[in-house]
Amino acid sequence: MATHTRYAPDRGLTVRMTATMFLLGLVFVVFVGLVIGIMTAAHASAGAIILVAVIFGGGSAFISLFYSDKIALAAAGARVVSPKEAPTLHGIVDRLCALADMEKPRVAIAPTQMPNAFATGRNSKNSVLCVTQGMLQREFLTQEELEGVLAHELSHVAHKDVQVMTYASLLAIVAGLLVRFAFYSEIFGGGRRGGNDSQAALLIPLIMLASAVVYAISFLLIRLLSRYRELAADRSGALLTQNPSALISALTKVSQGMNGIPTQDLRSAETLNAFYFAPAMKLTRGGGGRGGGGTSLSALFSTHPSLDKRIEQLSKIQRELGQVDSDPRGLR
């Protein structure tokens, strides 16, 4: 996915991401076969529910893919800034894009004090890189640390992660819609059917059950894929800048910086967690926490790997580059 850029590929992560996509495809094939069987047995009524779910799901995925940049900027309350308005930020982005041999995205700043950043867009021509005001505060990050964060985010653009995650999410969206549509169909139309419609009504619960199972499996696989892509972005960004220690330091500062943000503000930012450099949440013991990984069941539902796992990978890259391995987090 990194064609025409100098972002280094990671074969191990690529194999794992490919396997995850294969499993999603397998679930999709089984689901389609089951849907065809249900449509054949249930005739028009169940078929109509399935068709509507596919149309709505496809439309949702289309909007997400082609308007993700506008949606994310609106959700963050961010605005695009010119090089004159943010010369230092644009200078770093210019240098990284030159190193990566990729087109420069639009650059935006969000007015929140929460330290974070994200990049989105279906390709380089339609992408935007957004940094929060909190991230740009003087003395919060060094220029090298900020460069590491931006290199991570630009890797998502270079690898077309928005496209990959949108395609991967389509099945879960359709399955989730099927559960809702079948549920409401059962509530509002269950007692008014007869003949063939009665047969269809009996299969509505089957649609709900199958869709719920498919949604759960797809959801877990998508979260797993999301964590892999975050690790891939960490690795690519560190190798591009040749400075993994700066990214380790930035990860630590940003994660710890969440502890100073009011819980209400963090909750309002959760809709962008899948995009953010680090999830909007309080740092818990061990670097995990809800949405951030850890050893608990919550790790299965997280969009990002744990802080420990991300730093472990970056420390390994340090050793591969022959650099001194250090632990600047202050967590141990």
ABEGO torsion letter per residue (X at the ends): XABGBABBBBAAAAAAAAAAAAAAAAAAAAAAAAAAAAAAAAEAAAAAAAAAAAAAAAAAAAAAAAAAAAAAAAAAGBBBBBAAABAAAAAAAAAAAAAAGBBBBBBBBBABABBBBBBBEABAAABBBBBBAAAABBGABBAAAAAAAAAAAAAAAAAGAAAAAAAAAAAAAAAAAAAAAAAAAAAAAAAABBEAAAAAAAAAAAAAAAAAAAAAAAAAAAAAAAAAAAAAAAAAAAAAAGBAAAAAAAAAAAAAAAAABBAAAAAAAAAAAAABABBBBBBBBGGBEBGAEEABAAAAABABBBAAAAAAAAAAAAAAAGBBBBBAAGAX
